[in-house]
């Protein structure tokens, strides 16, 4: 049995629930006799989150069209915008049940979500100054966009906890998709791109990479939206610390799976979200399981190297003090040989005293470094 089967490949303090699991729990609670007013809330909020995902996907696809799209591409975008606007209108009508008839008050806002696009997937934004119909940039009146104060004014404060749970599930789903596709990208580099022997095979392989980049960009943008909305809803610090902000640097694919023995990656570690167990992904995907196994072995080797280094440093501290004492004793012996020569004896005594002082200073510094309280203070100053 492989050594890594004896250990958990991830730090699983608690299994991360998906959006569907969160919705099922909310639906089960909504049928309690005392919570009749909550029936249908989970489904309505879930549909709103799905519309926001469609908006982000459409924005990314518009960005990828570039400055000179074809008529077929324009037509496809127009049809998608028409369907999206229909879904928004239907969702707003259903929302009257939960947010009263003031749901449409005010002008239409413009959504300013940051789109996380991989460098390989970035294309100049399409010129859209003449497009007045932009359903992909409408802000839906969700509790996260209205704010806790406005929700309380509308008598919909109970929606906040529902959306918090659904946003957590949506963030878990997005992270799961990012993990799976980044692992797939690493496998594509290993099994397809590196093995391509012709221009045609290389072109098809890079087309697969660009397809994966598109999915990663979509899910990264969805996660960034979720994190912003969690902060707007006043999520607790524990939740915000668990779900950290996602940066482009976090979306880099690891080359360890392609060439585990390559140079320059001995100290590389995975990004924070790889330690989260979402949907039991390491058990559902053979490629992802191999990805975790390789990086678990790398992390194990890194841990053992630092343990060895920690042991060696302690021995080197003792060796340094022993060397200074040896030199001091050596000069004492030389001084006894030169007792009849006052100048030589004085020099030997001076050298002996110097090495004794060096030994004492080294022992004081090493004892201070060994003290856990002092180590914490040193680390705090370094940060």
PARO-327146 format. One record per residue: x, y, z of N, C-alpha, C in turn; residue in three letters. Coordinates in steps of 0.1 Angstrom, whole numbers, plus 5000, padded with zeros to 4 digits. Layout:
<recs>
XYZXYZXYZALA;...
</recs>
This chain:
<recs>
500949885000500050005000500950125000UNK;500650224991501450344991501450415005UNK;502550485008502750555021501650655023UNK;501250725012500350835014498950795017UNK;498650665015497350615019497050605034UNK;498250615041498050605056497750745062UNK;497750845054497550985059496451055052UNK;495851155058494851235050495651325041UNK;495151335029495851425019495451565021UNK;494451595029494051735031493751745046UNK;493751865051493351895064491851915065UNK;491151805069489751805068489151815082UNK;489051935087488451965100486951945098UNK;486351995087484951985085484751985070UNK;483951885065483651875051482952005046UNK;483452065036482852185030481552145022UNK;480452205026479152175019479052245006UNK;478452184997478152244984476952324984UNK;476752404973475552494973474252404973UNK;474252294966473052214967472752154981UNK;473752114988473552065001473052175010UNK;473652295009473152415017471652435014UNK;471352435001469952464997468952355003UNK;469452225003468552125008468352145023UNK;469352185030469152215045468252325047UNK;468352435039467452545040466052505036UNK;465852425026464552385022463952295033UNK;464752215040464152125051463752215062UNK;464552325065464152405076462952495073UNK;462752525060461652615056460352545057UNK;460252415058458952345060458552325075UNK;459252385084458852385098457652465100UNK;456752425108455452505110455752645115UNK;456852665123457052805128457852895118UNK;458252835106459052915097458352915083UNK;457052935083456252935071456653055062UNK;457053165068457453285060458753255052UNK;459553155055460753125049460653025037UNK;459452975034459352885023459552945010UNK;460352885002460652944989461853034988UNK;462353085000463453175000464653114995UNK;464952994999466252924994466252914979UNK;465152864973465052854959465152984952UNK;464553084957464653214950466053274951UNK;466653264962468053314964469053224955UNK;468753094954469653014946469553054931UNK;468353084927468153124913468853264910UNK;468753344921469553474919471053454918UNK;471553364926472953334925473353274911UNK;472453194906472653134893472653244882UNK;471753334883471753454874473053534874UNK;473553554886474753624888475953544881UNK;475953414883476953334876476853354861UNK;475553354855475453374841475853514837UNK;475653614845476153744842477653744841UNK;478353684850479853684850480353604838UNK;479653494835480153414823479953494811UNK;478853574809478653654797479653764797UNK;479953824808480953934808482353884803UNK;482653764808483953714804483953674789UNK;482853624784482753584770482853714761UNK;482153814766482253944759483753994759UNK;484453984770485854024770486653944760UNK;486353824759487153734750486853754736UNK;485753814732485453834718486453934711UNK;487054024719487954114713487254234707UNK;487854314699487354434693486654414680UNK;486754304673486154284660485354154660UNK;484254134667483554014667482753994654UNK;482453874650481753844638480253864641UNK;479453854630478053874631477453754639UNK;477953634636477453514644477753524659UNK;478853584662479153604676478253704682UNK;478053814675477053924680475653864682UNK;475253774672473953714674473853624686UNK;474853544688474853454699474853534712UNK;475653644713475653724725474253794727UNK;473653834716472253904717471253804723UNK;471353674718470353574722470553544737UNK;471853534741472153514755471653624764UNK;471853744759471353864767469853864768UNK;469153824757467753824758467253724768UNK;467853604768467453494778467753544792UNK;468953604793469353654807468353754812UNK;467953854803467053954808465653894811UNK;465253794804463953724807464053654821UNK;465253594824465353524837465353634848UNK;466053744846466053854856464653904858UNK;463853934848462453984849461653884857UNK;461753754854460953654861461453644876UNK;462753654878463253654892462753774900UNK;462753884894462254004901460753994905UNK;459953934896458553924899458353824911UNK;459153714912459153624923459553694936UNK;460553784934461053854946460053944953UNK;459053984946458054074953457454004965UNK;457453874966456853804977457753824990UNK;459053844988459953854999460453995002UNK;460454074992461054214994460054324992UNK;458754294991457654384989457754454975UNK;456854544972456854614959457954724958UNK;458754744968459854844966461054774961UNK;460954654956462154594951462754664939UNK;461954734931462454794919462754944920UNK;462654994933462955134935464355174931UNK;464455294925465855344921466155304907UNK;467255374903467755334889468555204889UNK;468655154877469455024876470955054879UNK;471454974888472854984891473754904881UNK;475054944881475954874873476854784882UNK;477054664878477854574886479354594883UNK;480154614893481554634891482354524897UNK;482054394893482854284898484154274891UNK;485254244898486554224892486554084886UNK;486954084873487053964865488453904866UNK;488553784872489953724872490153644860UNK;490953694851491253614839492753584839UNK;492953454835494353414834495053484823UNK;496353494824497153564814496953504800UNK;496853374800496653304787495353334780UNK;494353384789493053394785492653544783UNK;493553634785493253774784493253824770UNK;492153894766492053954753491454094754UNK;491854184745491354314746489854324747UNK;489354404756487854414758487254474745UNK;486054424742485254464731484754604733UNK;484754674722484154814723482654804723UNK;482054844734480654834736479954964739UNK;480555074735479955204739478655234733UNK;478255154722476955174716475855074721UNK;476254984730475354894735474654944747UNK;473354974746472655024758471954904766UNK;471854794760471154674766472254594772UNK;472454604785473554534792472954454805UNK;472154354803471654284814472754214822UNK;473954194816474954124824475554214834UNK;475254344834475854434844474754484854UNK;473554434853472554474863472854414877UNK;472554484887472754434901471354384906UNK;471354264910470154204915469954244929UNK;468654274933468454314947468454204957UNK;469654144958469954044968470254104981UNK;470154034992470554095005471954145006UNK;472854084999474254124999474454254991UNK;473554284982473654414975472854524981UNK;471754484988470954584995471554625008UNK;472254535015472854565028471954525039UNK;472554495051471654465063470654565067UNK;471054695066470154805070468954805061UNK;469154795048468054805038467154685040UNK;467754565042466954445044466054455057UNK;466654515067465854535079464654635077UNK;464954735068463854825065462754765057UNK;463154665049462154595040461554475048UNK;461954455060461454335067461954205062UNK;463154205057463754085051465054055057UNK;465254085070466554055076466853905077UNK;465753825077465953675078466653625065UNK;466653695054467253655042468753645042UNK;469253725052470753735052471453605055UNK;470953535066471553405069471353305058UNK;470253315051470053215040471053245029UNK;471253375026472253395015473653365020UNK;473953385032475353355037475553205035UNK;474653125039474852975037474952945022UNK;474153005014474252964999475553024993UNK;475953134998477253194992478453104996UNK;478353055009479452965013479452835004UNK;478252785001478252664992478652704978UNK;478252824973478752864960480252874959UNK;480852934970482252944971482952814971UNK;482352714978482952584978482852524964UNK;481752534957481652484944482652544934UNK;482852674935483852744927485252694929UNK;485552684942486952634946487152494941UNK;486052414942486152274937486452274922UNK;485752354914485952354900487352404896UNK;487752504904489152554902490152444904UNK;490052374915490952264918490952164907UNK;489752114903489752014893490352054880UNK;490052174875490552214862491952254862UNK;492452304874493952324874494652194874UNK;494152094881494751964880494651904866UNK;493551924859493451884845494451954837UNK;494652074839495652154831497052094833UNK;497352064846498652004848498851874841UNK;497751794841497751664834497951684819UNK;497251784813497251814799498751844795UNK;499351934803500751964800501651834801UNK;501351744810502151624811501951524800UNK;500651504797500251394788500051434773UNK;499851564771499451604757500451704751UNK;500751814758501551914752503051864751UNK;503551804762504951754762505051644752UNK;504051574749504051454740503751494725UNK;503351624723502951654709504151654700UNK;504051584689505151564679504951644666UNK;503751714665503451784653502751914656UNK;502652004646502052134648500552114651UNK;499952014644498451984646498151944660UNK;499051844665498751794678499051904689UNK;500051984687500352094696499152204696UNK;498652224684497452324683496252274691UNK;495952144689494852084696495052084711UNK;496352054715496652054729496452194736UNK;496952294729496852424735495352474735UNK;494552424725493152454725492452394738UNK;492952284742492352224755492852314767UNK;494052364766494552444777493652574778UNK;493452634767492652764766491152734771UNK;490652614768489352584773489352574788UNK;490352514793490452494808490652634814UNK;491452724808491652854813490352934814UNK;489452914804488152984804487352944816UNK;487252814819486452764830487052814843UNK;488452814844489052854857488753004859UNK;488853084848488553224849487153254854UNK;486153174849484753194853484653164868UNK;485153044872484953004886485753094895UNK;486953144891487653244899486853374901UNK;486253424890485453544891484153514900UNK;483653404899482453364908482853364923UNK;484053304925484453304939484753444944UNK;485453534936485653664941484353744944UNK;483353714935482053774938481453724952UNK;481653594954481053544966481853604978UNK;483153614977483853674989483453814992UNK;483253894981482854034983481454034989UNK;480553954985479253944990479153905005UNK;480053805008480153755022480553875031UNK;481553955026481954065034480854175036UNK;480154195025479054295025477954245035UNK;477754115037476654075046477154065060UNK;478354105063478854105077479253965082UNK;479753885073480153745078481253755089UNK;481253655098482153665109483653645104UNK;484553685113485953675109486453535106UNK;485853435113486253295111485953255097UNK;484853295092484453255078485353335068UNK;485553455070486353535061487853495061UNK;488353445073489653395073489853255066UNK;488753185067488753055060488753075045UNK;487953165040487853195026488653325023UNK;489853305019490753425017490453485003UNK;490953605001490753664987491653584977UNK;491153574965491753494955492453594945UNK;493753564942494553644934494953564921UNK;495453634911495853564899497053464902UNK;497853504911499053424914498553284920UNK;497453284926496953154931496453054921UNK;496253104908495753024898496852964889UNK;498052974893499152914885499052764887UNK;499352694876499252544876500652494881UNK;500552394889501852334894502452234884UNK;503752244882504452164873505052034879UNK;504752024892505351904899504751774894UNK;503451774890502851654885503451624871UNK;503851724864504451694850505851644851UNK;506651704860508051654862508351674877UNK;508051574885508351584900509751604903UNK;510751564894512151574897512751704891UNK;512051794886512651914880513152004891UNK;514152084887514752174897513952294900UNK;514152354912513552484915512252474922UNK;511752354926510452344932510452274945UNK;511652264951511752194964510952264975UNK;510952394974510252474985508852524981UNK;508452484969507052524965505952454973UNK;504952534976503752484983502552524975UNK;501452444978500252474971499552594977UNK;498652654970497852774975496852724985UNK;496352824993495552795005494352705002UNK;493752724990492452654988492552504986UNK;493852464983494052314981493852234994UNK;493952305005493752235018492252215022UNK;491352265014489952255017489352135010UNK;488652055017488051935011486651965006UNK;486551984993485252024987484751904979UNK;483551854983482851744976483751624976UNK;484651604985485551484985486251464972UNK;486751574966487251574953488451474951UNK;489251454961490351364960489951224958UNK;488751194962488151054960487451034947UNK;486951144941486051144929486851154917UNK;488151194917488851214905490251144906UNK;490551054897491850984898493051084895UNK;492751174885493851274882494051364894UNK;492951414900493151504912493751424924UNK;493451294925494051214936495551204933UNK;495951184921497451174918498051314921UNK;497351424917497851554920498151574935UNK;497151534943497351544957498451454963UNK;498551334957499551244962500951304959UNK;501251354947502551404944502851524953UNK;501951614955502251734964502251694978UNK;501551584982501651544996503051494999UNK;503651414989504951364990505951484990UNK;505751584982506651694982506551774995UNK;505351785001505251855014505851775025UNK;505751635024506351545034507851565033UNK;508451565021509851575020510351715025UNK;509551825022509951955027509851955043UNK;508851895049508751885063509951815069UNK;510351705063511451625069512751705067UNK;512951775056514151855054514251965065UNK;513152025068513152125079513352065092UNK;512851945095513151885107514651845109UNK;515151795098516651775098517451895100UNK;516952005093517652135094517652185109UNK;516452165115516252215129517252135138UNK;517352005136518251925144519751965142UNK;520051985129521452025126521752165132UNK;520852255132521152385137521452375152UNK;520652295159520952275173522352215176UNK;522752115168524052055169525152165165UNK;524852245155525852345151526052445162UNK;524952475170525152565181526052505191UNK;525852375195526752315204528252305199UNK;528352275186529652255180530352395180UNK;529652505178530252635178530852665192UNK;530052635203530552665216531652575220UNK;531552445215532652355218533952395211UNK;533852455199535052495192535752615199UNK;534852705204535452825211536152775224UNK;535552675231536152625243537452545240UNK;537452475229538652405225539752505222UNK;539452615215540552705212541052775225UNK;540152805234540552865247541552765254UNK;541152635255542052545262543352525254UNK;543252535241544552525233545452635237UNK;544952755238545852875241546352865256UNK;545552805264546052775278547252685278UNK;547152575270548252485269549452555263UNK;549252635253550452705247551052805257UNK;550152865266550752955276551552885286UNK;551252765290552052685299553452655294UNK;553452635281554752595274555652725274UNK;555052845272555852965271555853045284UNK;555952985296555953055308557153155310UNK;558253115304559453195306559453315297UNK;558553325287558453435278557253515281UNK;557453635287556253715293555353755281UNK;555953805270555153855259554353745253UNK;554953625251554153515245553053475255UNK;553353475268552353435278551153535278UNK;551453655277550353765277549553745265UNK;550153715254549353695241548453575242UNK;548953465248548153345250547053365259UNK;547253445270546153475279545053555272UNK;545553655264544553735257543753655247UNK;544353565240543653485230542653385238UNK;543153335249542253245257541053325262UNK;541253445267540153525272539153555261UNK;539653585249538853625237537953505234UNK;538453385233537653265229536653235240UNK;537053255253536053235264534853335263UNK;535153455259534053555258533253525246UNK;533853475235533053435223532153315226UNK;532653225234531853105238530653155247UNK;530953245256529853295265528753365257UNK;529253455248528253535240527453435231UNK;528153335225527353245217526353165225UNK;526753125237525753045245524553135249UNK;524853265252523753345256522753375244UNK;523353395232522553415220521753285217UNK;522353175217521753045214520653015224UNK;520853035237519853015247518653105245UNK;518953225241517853325238517053275225UNK;517753225215517053175203516253045206UNK;516652965216515952845219514652875227UNK;514552985234513453025242512253045233UNK;511152965234509952985226509353125226UNK;509353195237508853335238509653425230UNK;510953415230511853495222511653465207UNK;511453345203511253305189509953375184UNK;508953375192507653435188507853585186UNK;508653645195508953795193509753825181UNK;510653735178511553755166510653745153UNK;509753645153508953625141507953735140UNK;507453795151506553905150507254025144UNK;508554055148509254165143509554145128UNK;509754015124510053985110508854015101UNK;507653985107506354005099506054155098UNK;
</recs>
